[in-house]
Amino acid sequence: MASRGRHPLLSYQPFRFLFQLSYVAIVVARLPYYVAVALLPALRPNPTWSAKQTFMTRLVSPVLDATSRIGITETLTLEAGKEGARFQTVPPSTLDAYRGPAAHKTVKPATIGGTWFPEAPAGDGVGDKTVFLYFHGGAFVQGDGRDATCKSVAAKLLEKGGADVVFSVQYRLSGHGNANNPFPAALQDAISSYLFLVNGLGIPARQIVVAGDSSGGNLATALLRYLHEFEVAIGVSGRGQPKCAVLLSSWVAPFEYDMKDNPHCGTDFIPSSYPAWGAHRYAGHLPPADAASNPYITPLGNPFPTPVPIAHAGTAELFCERITRWADEMRGVEGNVVELCYEEGAVHDTFLVGELLGFERSAWEVAAKIGEFVGRF
């Protein structure tokens, strides 16, 4: 890993160009192997996969590995861009809402953005509609919640997942140097967005579904914990708990990124360098041991009581066993309602990347399960 404040050497030119050039050469040399594995069913990592699923999961892994080693976090903007009137800026709450783990000497709440799907609420609000507050995945270092990353996610939630409206949050990303927005920046943004819906737009909490995939599932869990511990302090006592929560391939143990003993390391597309990049950048100046035990960063091993029903769509992926363990821990807390759904033969976070990797049908089946779950509350 690079030092805490500096980018890796590979992020600087000409080292970046030379590294990318050499990596492309390696991938090109591997292409015949990827094609052979994809075309011959006996060689596929999972016998239920199609040729496209096999080829794309093999191809995406080295791309993510190269991106992680370079370590340049995406740059976000508060300009509306092509989202136009659907893009919403969200200022920090005027309430004394950022307490405990959300309070920090140098990391302060900031104005963030978000994208409405299918469109921004009109002047009369949302009525009795169900609103999904969505946190995208990307290891806290990639993604912005806009059309390019979350349009397909929103489409599935709107058509099959029980959502009438989706607000996809553009929370701050963590990174090296000037792009550094470590914990609790994303937690502050989750609090800001939730209070914006409840207090700013007057949407009853019982109409809000908190949802997220991968790191977004981690962030949604942190928000639920925060609402449990600080509901009175943030001014929504008695009306602040959402309808339910949907966590998809949730990143429950960011610092368990060594994949060599993982039974799914040969089937998933996530290289260990990717979660390592995200975990260390999100933790910022926190020592890894402290971050690994912090309940707002690492849900696994830190169950908590919540009146919010949770649907946890675990998959046959790198994080499957950890997700199962966390779901069991949460079920062990009296009063909690946790439903764990397995997406057989699926890699990590098909809800976000299903179209790219060839798992569209599987992702839509997950959306239907989400709709059934949400409809019961």
ROLUM-850770 format. One record per residue (C-alpha): residue number from 0; residue in one letter; x, y, z. Coordinates in nm, 4 decimals. Each point is the difference from the previous one (the first is absolute). Example, Ala and Ser with C-alpha at 12.3 -4.5 7.8 and 13.67 -1.06 7.14 Angstrom:
BEGIN
+-----+------+----------+----------+----------+
| seq | type |       xx |       yy |       zz |
+-----+------+----------+----------+----------+
|   0 |    a |   1.2300 |  -0.4500 |   0.7800 |
|   1 |    s |   0.1370 |   0.3440 |  -0.0660 |
+-----+------+----------+----------+----------+
***
This chain:
BEGIN
+-----+------+----------+----------+----------+
| seq | type |       xx |       yy |       zz |
+-----+------+----------+----------+----------+
|   0 |    m |   0.0000 |   0.0000 |   0.0000 |
|   1 |    a |   0.1094 |   0.3592 |  -0.0586 |
|   2 |    s |   0.0551 |   0.2386 |   0.2855 |
|   3 |    r |  -0.3186 |   0.1453 |   0.1409 |
|   4 |    g |   0.0285 |   0.3402 |  -0.1671 |
|   5 |    r |   0.1658 |  -0.0768 |  -0.3328 |
|   6 |    h |  -0.1203 |  -0.1756 |  -0.3104 |
|   7 |    p |   0.1751 |  -0.3211 |  -0.1052 |
|   8 |    l |   0.3017 |   0.0526 |  -0.2245 |
|   9 |    l |  -0.1950 |  -0.1618 |  -0.2852 |
|  10 |    s |  -0.2501 |   0.2859 |   0.0012 |
|  11 |    y |   0.2621 |   0.2440 |  -0.1272 |
|  12 |    q |   0.1179 |   0.0375 |  -0.3598 |
|  13 |    p |   0.1910 |  -0.1495 |  -0.1717 |
|  14 |    f |  -0.0282 |  -0.2964 |   0.2379 |
|  15 |    r |  -0.3766 |  -0.0188 |  -0.0465 |
|  16 |    f |   0.0239 |  -0.0173 |  -0.3798 |
|  17 |    l |   0.2735 |  -0.2640 |   0.0092 |
|  18 |    f |  -0.1921 |  -0.2063 |   0.2549 |
|  19 |    q |  -0.3242 |   0.0210 |  -0.1976 |
|  20 |    l |   0.1804 |  -0.0909 |  -0.3207 |
|  21 |    s |   0.1628 |  -0.3049 |   0.1569 |
|  22 |    y |  -0.3255 |  -0.1047 |   0.1641 |
|  23 |    v |  -0.1873 |   0.0239 |  -0.3299 |
|  24 |    a |   0.2651 |  -0.2212 |  -0.1565 |
|  25 |    i |  -0.0482 |  -0.2578 |   0.2749 |
|  26 |    v |  -0.3789 |   0.0018 |  -0.0417 |
|  27 |    v |   0.0272 |  -0.0307 |  -0.3776 |
|  28 |    a |   0.2309 |  -0.2977 |   0.0438 |
|  29 |    r |  -0.2582 |  -0.1617 |   0.2275 |
|  30 |    l |  -0.2936 |   0.0542 |  -0.2367 |
|  31 |    p |   0.0313 |  -0.3385 |  -0.1743 |
|  32 |    y |  -0.0185 |  -0.1679 |   0.3409 |
|  33 |    y |  -0.3046 |   0.2078 |   0.0976 |
|  34 |    v |  -0.1697 |  -0.0928 |  -0.3284 |
|  35 |    a |   0.0774 |  -0.3703 |   0.0409 |
|  36 |    v |  -0.1324 |  -0.0069 |   0.3551 |
|  37 |    a |  -0.3139 |   0.1816 |  -0.1120 |
|  38 |    l |  -0.0712 |  -0.2228 |  -0.2986 |
|  39 |    l |   0.0687 |  -0.3362 |   0.1637 |
|  40 |    p |  -0.2644 |  -0.0703 |   0.2680 |
|  41 |    a |   0.2255 |  -0.2517 |   0.1755 |
|  42 |    l |   0.2542 |   0.2748 |   0.0721 |
|  43 |    r |  -0.2406 |   0.2630 |   0.1331 |
|  44 |    p |   0.0475 |   0.0903 |   0.3681 |
|  45 |    n |  -0.3712 |  -0.0520 |   0.0527 |
|  46 |    p |  -0.1851 |  -0.2590 |  -0.2144 |
|  47 |    t |  -0.3178 |   0.2111 |  -0.0031 |
|  48 |    w |   0.1691 |   0.3003 |  -0.1610 |
|  49 |    s |  -0.0341 |   0.1036 |  -0.3620 |
|  50 |    a |   0.2939 |   0.0771 |  -0.2259 |
|  51 |    k |  -0.0549 |   0.3743 |   0.0487 |
|  52 |    q |  -0.0102 |  -0.0279 |   0.3785 |
|  53 |    t |   0.3198 |  -0.2025 |   0.0033 |
|  54 |    f |   0.1899 |   0.2244 |  -0.2415 |
|  55 |    m |  -0.1060 |   0.3291 |   0.1588 |
|  56 |    t |   0.0760 |  -0.1041 |   0.3581 |
|  57 |    r |   0.3484 |  -0.1102 |  -0.1128 |
|  58 |    l |   0.0538 |   0.3281 |  -0.1872 |
|  59 |    v |  -0.1296 |   0.2438 |   0.2625 |
|  60 |    s |   0.2218 |  -0.1349 |   0.2784 |
|  61 |    p |   0.3329 |   0.1213 |  -0.1443 |
|  62 |    v |  -0.1594 |   0.3325 |  -0.0957 |
|  63 |    l |  -0.1032 |   0.0546 |   0.3627 |
|  64 |    d |   0.3408 |  -0.1127 |   0.1191 |
|  65 |    a |   0.1770 |   0.2535 |  -0.2213 |
|  66 |    t |  -0.2389 |   0.2759 |   0.1095 |
|  67 |    s |   0.0600 |  -0.0842 |   0.3663 |
|  68 |    r |   0.3778 |   0.0044 |  -0.0330 |
|  69 |    i |  -0.0113 |   0.3428 |  -0.1632 |
|  70 |    g |  -0.2359 |   0.1153 |   0.2746 |
|  71 |    i |  -0.1557 |   0.3153 |  -0.1455 |
|  72 |    t |  -0.3404 |   0.0719 |   0.1531 |
|  73 |    e |  -0.2731 |   0.1372 |  -0.2238 |
|  74 |    t |  -0.0602 |   0.3763 |   0.0110 |
|  75 |    l |  -0.3538 |   0.1047 |   0.0848 |
|  76 |    t |  -0.1837 |   0.3142 |  -0.1043 |
|  77 |    l |  -0.3088 |   0.1789 |   0.1271 |
|  78 |    e |  -0.0881 |   0.1170 |  -0.3515 |
|  79 |    a |  -0.3320 |  -0.1380 |  -0.1237 |
|  80 |    g |   0.1548 |  -0.1425 |  -0.3153 |
|  81 |    k |  -0.2118 |  -0.2157 |  -0.2285 |
|  82 |    e |  -0.2240 |  -0.0945 |   0.2944 |
|  83 |    g |  -0.1365 |   0.3551 |  -0.0164 |
|  84 |    a |  -0.2972 |   0.0682 |   0.2254 |
|  85 |    r |   0.0279 |  -0.3503 |   0.1454 |
|  86 |    f |   0.3256 |   0.0947 |   0.1723 |
|  87 |    q |  -0.0486 |   0.1286 |   0.3526 |
|  88 |    t |   0.2473 |   0.1752 |   0.2294 |
|  89 |    v |  -0.0300 |  -0.0854 |   0.3692 |
|  90 |    p |   0.1438 |   0.2389 |   0.2597 |
|  91 |    p |   0.1114 |  -0.1175 |   0.3434 |
|  92 |    s |  -0.2743 |  -0.0102 |   0.2593 |
|  93 |    t |  -0.0434 |   0.3115 |   0.2121 |
|  94 |    l |  -0.0727 |  -0.2248 |   0.2976 |
|  95 |    d |   0.2635 |  -0.1210 |   0.2422 |
|  96 |    a |  -0.0175 |  -0.3271 |  -0.1869 |
|  97 |    y |   0.3626 |  -0.1082 |  -0.0335 |
|  98 |    r |   0.0900 |  -0.1518 |   0.3323 |
|  99 |    g |   0.2053 |  -0.2888 |   0.1317 |
| 100 |    p |   0.1602 |  -0.1833 |  -0.2950 |
| 101 |    a |  -0.1237 |   0.2679 |  -0.2426 |
| 102 |    a |   0.1911 |   0.2771 |   0.1803 |
| 103 |    h |   0.3604 |   0.0669 |  -0.1035 |
| 104 |    k |   0.2523 |   0.2776 |   0.0540 |
| 105 |    t |   0.0926 |   0.0382 |  -0.3655 |
| 106 |    v |  -0.2608 |  -0.1946 |  -0.2026 |
| 107 |    k |  -0.3057 |   0.2227 |  -0.0040 |
| 108 |    p |  -0.3472 |  -0.0387 |  -0.1555 |
| 109 |    a |  -0.0156 |   0.1430 |  -0.3520 |
| 110 |    t |  -0.2490 |   0.0657 |  -0.2769 |
| 111 |    i |  -0.0441 |  -0.3097 |  -0.2129 |
| 112 |    g |  -0.2103 |  -0.1043 |  -0.2960 |
| 113 |    g |  -0.2464 |  -0.2649 |  -0.0993 |
| 114 |    t |  -0.2024 |  -0.1138 |  -0.3003 |
| 115 |    w |  -0.3740 |  -0.0581 |  -0.0091 |
| 116 |    f |  -0.1529 |  -0.2839 |  -0.1977 |
| 117 |    p |  -0.2243 |   0.0134 |  -0.1991 |
| 118 |    e |  -0.0277 |   0.3747 |   0.0720 |
| 119 |    a |   0.0272 |   0.2490 |   0.2849 |
| 120 |    p |  -0.3078 |   0.0370 |   0.2230 |
| 121 |    a |  -0.2420 |   0.2736 |  -0.1040 |
| 122 |    g |  -0.1021 |   0.2858 |   0.2246 |
| 123 |    d |  -0.2601 |  -0.2122 |   0.1753 |
| 124 |    g |   0.2632 |  -0.2509 |   0.1146 |
| 125 |    v |  -0.0218 |  -0.3751 |  -0.0359 |
| 126 |    g |  -0.3366 |  -0.0652 |   0.1591 |
| 127 |    d |  -0.0210 |  -0.3538 |   0.1335 |
| 128 |    k |   0.2659 |  -0.1371 |  -0.2374 |
| 129 |    t |   0.2820 |  -0.2292 |   0.1097 |
| 130 |    v |   0.3372 |   0.1742 |  -0.0299 |
| 131 |    f |   0.3267 |  -0.1951 |  -0.0191 |
| 132 |    l |   0.2996 |   0.1824 |   0.1464 |
| 133 |    y |   0.2768 |  -0.1744 |  -0.1934 |
| 134 |    f |   0.3734 |  -0.0185 |   0.0707 |
| 135 |    h |   0.2075 |  -0.1314 |  -0.2924 |
| 136 |    g |   0.2911 |  -0.2414 |   0.0201 |
| 137 |    g |   0.3586 |   0.0537 |  -0.1081 |
| 138 |    a |   0.2149 |  -0.0643 |   0.3107 |
| 139 |    f |  -0.0434 |   0.3638 |   0.1113 |
| 140 |    v |   0.2384 |   0.1051 |  -0.2788 |
| 141 |    q |  -0.2157 |  -0.0250 |  -0.3145 |
| 142 |    g |  -0.3496 |   0.0949 |  -0.1124 |
| 143 |    d |  -0.2261 |   0.3026 |   0.0204 |
| 144 |    g |  -0.3566 |  -0.1316 |  -0.0011 |
| 145 |    r |  -0.0801 |   0.1657 |  -0.3327 |
| 146 |    d |  -0.1402 |  -0.1526 |  -0.3182 |
| 147 |    a |   0.3256 |  -0.1588 |  -0.1151 |
| 148 |    t |   0.0249 |  -0.2184 |   0.3105 |
| 149 |    c |  -0.3473 |  -0.0204 |   0.1495 |
| 150 |    k |  -0.2528 |   0.0356 |  -0.2814 |
| 151 |    s |  -0.0313 |  -0.3771 |  -0.0360 |
| 152 |    v |  -0.0199 |  -0.0397 |   0.3790 |
| 153 |    a |  -0.2816 |   0.2536 |   0.0201 |
| 154 |    a |  -0.1827 |  -0.1628 |  -0.2922 |
| 155 |    k |  -0.0078 |  -0.3351 |   0.1783 |
| 156 |    l |  -0.1167 |   0.1569 |   0.3258 |
| 157 |    l |  -0.2724 |   0.2018 |  -0.1745 |
| 158 |    e |  -0.1307 |  -0.2850 |  -0.2135 |
| 159 |    k |   0.0336 |  -0.2978 |   0.2337 |
| 160 |    g |   0.1440 |   0.1135 |   0.3340 |
| 161 |    g |  -0.2963 |   0.1820 |   0.1501 |
| 162 |    a |   0.1370 |   0.3521 |  -0.0481 |
| 163 |    d |  -0.2080 |   0.2914 |  -0.1249 |
| 164 |    v |   0.2916 |   0.2424 |   0.0259 |
| 165 |    v |   0.3756 |  -0.0542 |   0.0385 |
| 166 |    f |   0.2428 |   0.2584 |   0.1365 |
| 167 |    s |   0.3538 |  -0.1179 |  -0.0749 |
| 168 |    v |   0.2533 |   0.1780 |   0.2197 |
| 169 |    q |   0.3286 |   0.1408 |  -0.1267 |
| 170 |    y |   0.1877 |  -0.0357 |   0.3277 |
| 171 |    r |   0.3605 |   0.1141 |   0.0269 |
| 172 |    l |   0.2640 |  -0.2493 |  -0.1086 |
| 173 |    s |   0.3168 |  -0.0789 |   0.1896 |
| 174 |    g |   0.3437 |   0.0238 |  -0.1530 |
| 175 |    h |   0.3583 |   0.1151 |   0.0194 |
| 176 |    g |   0.1206 |   0.3565 |   0.0362 |
| 177 |    n |  -0.2444 |   0.2792 |  -0.0867 |
| 178 |    a |  -0.2732 |  -0.2508 |  -0.0837 |
| 179 |    n |   0.0073 |  -0.1394 |   0.3520 |
| 180 |    n |  -0.3446 |  -0.0210 |   0.1608 |
| 181 |    p |   0.0510 |  -0.2741 |   0.2576 |
| 182 |    f |  -0.2454 |  -0.1327 |   0.2530 |
| 183 |    p |  -0.2288 |   0.1516 |   0.1236 |
| 184 |    a |  -0.0550 |   0.2074 |  -0.3174 |
| 185 |    a |  -0.2283 |  -0.2570 |  -0.1652 |
| 186 |    l |  -0.1880 |  -0.0575 |   0.3266 |
| 187 |    q |  -0.0564 |   0.3745 |   0.0329 |
| 188 |    d |  -0.1341 |   0.0037 |  -0.3550 |
| 189 |    a |  -0.2344 |  -0.2900 |   0.0726 |
| 190 |    i |  -0.1363 |   0.1877 |   0.3009 |
| 191 |    s |  -0.0359 |   0.3197 |  -0.2042 |
| 192 |    s |  -0.1898 |  -0.1749 |  -0.2793 |
| 193 |    y |  -0.2338 |  -0.1799 |   0.2380 |
| 194 |    l |  -0.0807 |   0.3180 |   0.1924 |
| 195 |    f |  -0.0482 |   0.1830 |  -0.3287 |
| 196 |    l |  -0.2736 |  -0.2447 |  -0.0965 |
| 197 |    v |  -0.1649 |  -0.0073 |   0.3429 |
| 198 |    n |   0.0367 |   0.3591 |   0.1180 |
| 199 |    g |   0.0779 |   0.1894 |  -0.3203 |
| 200 |    l |  -0.2617 |  -0.1570 |  -0.2277 |
| 201 |    g |  -0.2366 |  -0.1189 |   0.2724 |
| 202 |    i |  -0.0024 |  -0.3620 |  -0.1175 |
| 203 |    p |  -0.1223 |  -0.2253 |   0.2826 |
| 204 |    a |   0.2744 |  -0.2389 |   0.1057 |
| 205 |    r |  -0.2439 |  -0.2918 |  -0.0272 |
| 206 |    q |  -0.0020 |   0.0589 |  -0.3771 |
| 207 |    i |   0.3795 |  -0.0168 |  -0.0326 |
| 208 |    v |   0.1951 |  -0.3154 |  -0.0819 |
| 209 |    v |   0.3716 |   0.0285 |   0.0739 |
| 210 |    a |   0.1926 |  -0.2024 |  -0.2574 |
| 211 |    g |   0.3491 |  -0.0526 |  -0.1351 |
| 212 |    d |   0.2315 |  -0.2401 |  -0.1777 |
| 213 |    s |   0.3497 |  -0.1069 |   0.1112 |
| 214 |    s |   0.1605 |   0.3025 |   0.1717 |
| 215 |    g |  -0.3393 |   0.1655 |  -0.0301 |
| 216 |    g |  -0.1449 |  -0.2859 |   0.2054 |
| 217 |    n |   0.2710 |   0.0629 |   0.2570 |
| 218 |    l |  -0.0968 |   0.3685 |   0.0095 |
| 219 |    a |  -0.3724 |  -0.0789 |   0.0245 |
| 220 |    t |   0.0767 |  -0.2255 |   0.2986 |
| 221 |    a |   0.1983 |   0.2788 |   0.1654 |
| 222 |    l |  -0.2954 |   0.2349 |  -0.0483 |
| 223 |    l |  -0.2383 |  -0.2497 |   0.1623 |
| 224 |    r |   0.2367 |  -0.0345 |   0.2951 |
| 225 |    y |   0.0257 |   0.3769 |   0.0300 |
| 226 |    l |  -0.3778 |   0.0422 |  -0.0079 |
| 227 |    h |  -0.0275 |  -0.2571 |   0.2784 |
| 228 |    e |   0.2622 |   0.1686 |   0.2177 |
| 229 |    f |  -0.0692 |   0.3690 |  -0.0723 |
| 230 |    e |  -0.3623 |   0.0245 |  -0.1122 |
| 231 |    v |  -0.0922 |   0.2424 |   0.2775 |
| 232 |    a |   0.3103 |   0.2125 |  -0.0494 |
| 233 |    i |  -0.0618 |   0.0617 |  -0.3701 |
| 234 |    g |  -0.3551 |   0.1204 |   0.0483 |
| 235 |    v |  -0.2047 |  -0.2822 |  -0.1496 |
| 236 |    s |  -0.0924 |  -0.1868 |   0.3180 |
| 237 |    g |  -0.3089 |  -0.2133 |  -0.0388 |
| 238 |    r |  -0.0186 |   0.0524 |  -0.3751 |
| 239 |    g |   0.3535 |  -0.0652 |  -0.1167 |
| 240 |    q |   0.0184 |  -0.3723 |  -0.0729 |
| 241 |    p |  -0.0388 |  -0.0966 |  -0.3666 |
| 242 |    k |  -0.2456 |  -0.2529 |  -0.1387 |
| 243 |    c |   0.2660 |  -0.2664 |  -0.0591 |
| 244 |    a |   0.3491 |  -0.0489 |  -0.1396 |
| 245 |    v |   0.1348 |  -0.1878 |  -0.3014 |
| 246 |    l |   0.3693 |  -0.0921 |   0.0005 |
| 247 |    l |   0.1470 |  -0.1565 |  -0.3123 |
| 248 |    s |   0.3358 |  -0.1804 |   0.0149 |
| 249 |    s |   0.0782 |   0.2159 |   0.2993 |
| 250 |    w |   0.3660 |   0.0631 |   0.0863 |
| 251 |    v |  -0.0158 |  -0.1122 |   0.3624 |
| 252 |    a |   0.3741 |  -0.0492 |   0.0637 |
| 253 |    p |   0.2062 |   0.2486 |  -0.2059 |
| 254 |    f |   0.3343 |  -0.0986 |   0.1526 |
| 255 |    e |  -0.0400 |  -0.3702 |  -0.0732 |
| 256 |    y |   0.1274 |   0.0399 |  -0.3542 |
| 257 |    d |   0.2521 |  -0.2838 |  -0.0178 |
| 258 |    m |  -0.1776 |  -0.2368 |  -0.2390 |
| 259 |    k |   0.2465 |  -0.2902 |  -0.0207 |
| 260 |    d |  -0.2020 |  -0.2255 |   0.2319 |
| 261 |    n |  -0.3384 |   0.1154 |  -0.1283 |
| 262 |    p |  -0.1978 |  -0.2873 |  -0.1603 |
| 263 |    h |  -0.1337 |   0.2388 |  -0.2651 |
| 264 |    c |   0.3271 |   0.1654 |  -0.1006 |
| 265 |    g |  -0.0034 |  -0.1930 |  -0.3285 |
| 266 |    t |  -0.3515 |   0.1027 |  -0.0971 |
| 267 |    d |  -0.0386 |   0.3640 |   0.0988 |
| 268 |    f |   0.1476 |   0.2929 |  -0.1934 |
| 269 |    i |   0.1223 |   0.2056 |   0.2988 |
| 270 |    p |   0.3820 |  -0.0037 |   0.0440 |
| 271 |    s |   0.1292 |   0.0456 |   0.3552 |
| 272 |    s |   0.1667 |   0.3272 |  -0.1033 |
| 273 |    y |  -0.3401 |   0.1648 |  -0.0521 |
| 274 |    p |  -0.1500 |  -0.0403 |   0.3502 |
| 275 |    a |   0.3452 |   0.0715 |   0.1461 |
| 276 |    w |   0.0093 |   0.3331 |  -0.1838 |
| 277 |    g |  -0.3488 |   0.0956 |   0.1139 |
| 278 |    a |   0.0363 |  -0.1167 |   0.3598 |
| 279 |    h |   0.3215 |   0.1893 |   0.0688 |
| 280 |    r |  -0.1145 |   0.3168 |  -0.1717 |
| 281 |    y |  -0.3340 |  -0.0036 |   0.1842 |
| 282 |    a |   0.1693 |  -0.0564 |   0.3357 |
| 283 |    g |   0.2292 |   0.2949 |  -0.0684 |
| 284 |    h |   0.2264 |   0.0658 |   0.2964 |
| 285 |    l |  -0.1662 |  -0.2659 |   0.2138 |
| 286 |    p |   0.2357 |  -0.2932 |   0.0656 |
| 287 |    p |  -0.1302 |  -0.3075 |  -0.1877 |
| 288 |    a |  -0.0579 |  -0.1882 |   0.3265 |
| 289 |    d |  -0.2196 |   0.2827 |   0.1305 |
| 290 |    a |  -0.1931 |   0.0235 |  -0.3254 |
| 291 |    a |  -0.0483 |  -0.3772 |  -0.0095 |
| 292 |    s |  -0.1670 |   0.0130 |   0.3429 |
| 293 |    n |  -0.1952 |   0.3238 |  -0.0509 |
| 294 |    p |  -0.3695 |  -0.0982 |  -0.0189 |
| 295 |    y |  -0.0731 |   0.2840 |  -0.2437 |
| 296 |    i |   0.2639 |  -0.1287 |  -0.2427 |
| 297 |    t |  -0.0135 |  -0.3735 |   0.0647 |
| 298 |    p |  -0.3532 |  -0.1376 |   0.0588 |
| 299 |    l |   0.1222 |  -0.3599 |   0.0344 |
| 300 |    g |   0.0476 |  -0.0789 |   0.3676 |
| 301 |    n |  -0.1957 |   0.3085 |   0.1051 |
| 302 |    p |  -0.3727 |  -0.0836 |  -0.0031 |
| 303 |    f |  -0.2478 |   0.2570 |   0.1279 |
| 304 |    p |  -0.3742 |   0.0205 |   0.0661 |
| 305 |    t |  -0.2146 |   0.1700 |  -0.2619 |
| 306 |    p |  -0.3761 |   0.0132 |  -0.0487 |
| 307 |    v |   0.0622 |   0.0182 |  -0.3750 |
| 308 |    p |  -0.0630 |  -0.3249 |  -0.1929 |
| 309 |    i |   0.3027 |  -0.0903 |  -0.2112 |
| 310 |    a |   0.0177 |  -0.2022 |  -0.3210 |
| 311 |    h |   0.3545 |  -0.1086 |  -0.0685 |
| 312 |    a |   0.0542 |  -0.1384 |  -0.3494 |
| 313 |    g |   0.3142 |  -0.2048 |   0.0367 |
| 314 |    t |   0.1505 |  -0.1674 |  -0.3076 |
| 315 |    a |   0.2423 |  -0.2771 |  -0.0875 |
| 316 |    e |   0.2874 |   0.2454 |   0.0078 |
| 317 |    l |   0.3149 |   0.0882 |   0.1906 |
| 318 |    f |  -0.1964 |   0.1516 |   0.2874 |
| 319 |    c |  -0.2679 |  -0.2693 |   0.0216 |
| 320 |    e |   0.1175 |  -0.1702 |   0.3204 |
| 321 |    r |   0.0599 |   0.3323 |   0.1757 |
| 322 |    i |  -0.3423 |   0.1291 |  -0.0990 |
| 323 |    t |  -0.1556 |  -0.3192 |   0.1355 |
| 324 |    r |   0.1861 |   0.0366 |   0.3299 |
| 325 |    w |  -0.1082 |   0.3610 |   0.0372 |
| 326 |    a |  -0.3623 |  -0.0843 |  -0.0770 |
| 327 |    d |   0.0120 |  -0.2704 |   0.2686 |
| 328 |    e |   0.1485 |   0.2494 |   0.2473 |
| 329 |    m |  -0.2770 |   0.2495 |  -0.0709 |
| 330 |    r |  -0.2667 |  -0.2698 |   0.0304 |
| 331 |    g |   0.1416 |  -0.0796 |   0.3424 |
| 332 |    v |  -0.1038 |   0.3435 |   0.1294 |
| 333 |    e |  -0.3476 |  -0.0128 |   0.1490 |
| 334 |    g |  -0.2584 |   0.1813 |  -0.2111 |
| 335 |    n |   0.2019 |   0.0146 |  -0.3216 |
| 336 |    v |  -0.1561 |  -0.1236 |  -0.3239 |
| 337 |    v |   0.2593 |  -0.1137 |  -0.2563 |
| 338 |    e |  -0.0702 |  -0.1929 |  -0.3191 |
| 339 |    l |   0.2971 |  -0.1420 |  -0.1886 |
| 340 |    c |  -0.0494 |  -0.0783 |  -0.3683 |
| 341 |    y |   0.2599 |  -0.1880 |  -0.2012 |
| 342 |    e |   0.0532 |   0.0728 |  -0.3677 |
| 343 |    e |   0.1307 |  -0.3336 |  -0.1198 |
| 344 |    g |   0.3086 |  -0.0028 |  -0.2179 |
| 345 |    a |   0.0310 |   0.3779 |  -0.0003 |
| 346 |    v |   0.3098 |   0.2125 |   0.0463 |
| 347 |    h |   0.0310 |   0.3076 |   0.2160 |
| 348 |    d |  -0.2605 |   0.2745 |  -0.0397 |
| 349 |    t |  -0.1854 |  -0.1115 |  -0.3104 |
| 350 |    f |  -0.2604 |   0.2640 |   0.0810 |
| 351 |    l |   0.2529 |   0.2650 |  -0.1007 |
| 352 |    v |   0.2083 |  -0.1821 |  -0.2638 |
| 353 |    g |  -0.2392 |  -0.2652 |  -0.1301 |
| 354 |    e |  -0.0369 |   0.1555 |  -0.3445 |
| 355 |    l |   0.3769 |   0.0250 |  -0.0452 |
| 356 |    l |   0.0768 |  -0.3544 |   0.1117 |
| 357 |    g |  -0.2982 |  -0.1808 |  -0.1482 |
| 358 |    f |  -0.2022 |  -0.0505 |   0.3193 |
| 359 |    e |  -0.2969 |   0.2143 |  -0.1044 |
| 360 |    r |  -0.2612 |  -0.2720 |   0.0536 |
| 361 |    s |   0.1366 |  -0.0840 |   0.3424 |
| 362 |    a |   0.0003 |   0.3667 |   0.1026 |
| 363 |    w |  -0.3602 |   0.0430 |  -0.1055 |
| 364 |    e |  -0.0955 |  -0.3050 |   0.2057 |
| 365 |    v |   0.1621 |   0.1678 |   0.3008 |
| 366 |    a |  -0.2052 |   0.3128 |  -0.0737 |
| 367 |    a |  -0.3192 |  -0.2069 |   0.0110 |
| 368 |    k |   0.1014 |  -0.1415 |   0.3396 |
| 369 |    i |   0.0631 |   0.3523 |   0.1240 |
| 370 |    g |  -0.3472 |   0.1015 |  -0.1134 |
| 371 |    e |  -0.1568 |  -0.2909 |   0.1876 |
| 372 |    f |   0.1925 |   0.0907 |   0.3146 |
| 373 |    v |  -0.0783 |   0.3724 |  -0.0109 |
| 374 |    g |  -0.3660 |  -0.0704 |  -0.0697 |
| 375 |    r |  -0.0401 |  -0.1792 |   0.3319 |
| 376 |    f |   0.0743 |   0.3094 |   0.2084 |
+-----+------+----------+----------+----------+
***
